[in-house]
């Protein structure tokens, strides 16, 4: 069975969430400018993995904001 994948867009940033090879983990990735961000979250719920990817996007966007 092929790993399930979610492709979505949040705050203008396209991201991908897919099942990891390890049970109970999901991987996500997105790009903001030249920065590629990849992460791994521990959850069995696909929707929760997408929420955590969105949180990572918000954190990265806050880092990019000029002060």
N, C-alpha and C positions, 0 to 999 in steps of 0.2 A: 504494500500500500504506500503510495506517495505521500510525503509530508504535506499537511495542509498549510496553506499560505493565505495571509490577509494582506491586501494592498489597499492603502487608504491615503488620505490627505488630511492634515491637521495644521491650521494656521499657515497655510500656504506651503507646507513641507510634506512631500510624499514620503511615506514610510512603508516598510514591509515587516510583517511578523510571521514567523513560521516555526513549526515544531522542530525542536532540537533532536539530535540522535539519542540524547539521554532522556529517559522517561521523566516527566514532570518538569521539563524545562522548555522554554521558548526562546528564540533569538529574534532580535529586531535590528533594523538598520535604517538610517536616513542620512541625507546629505544637506548641510546648510553651507552655502558658499563652497569653499574648497575643502571643508571639513567633512569627512565621512565618520559617522558615529555608529558603532555597533555595540550591542549589549545582549545580555542573557538574563532572563528572569525565571525565577522558580515559581511555577504555578501550573495547575492542571487545567485551568480555565483559559480558553483562547481570548475571551473578552477582557479578562484581567491583564493579560499580556499586552493587549492593545492599549489599555489605559496606562500601563507603566511606560510604554513607548511614548505616548503623548506627554507624560510627565517629563521624560528625558528631553523631548523637544522643547518644552517650556523652559527647562533649566538651561539648555544650550542657547536658546534665543535671548534669555536674560544675560548670559555671559557676553553675547555679541552687542548688546545695547550700549551706546556711548553714554558715559556718565557726565 
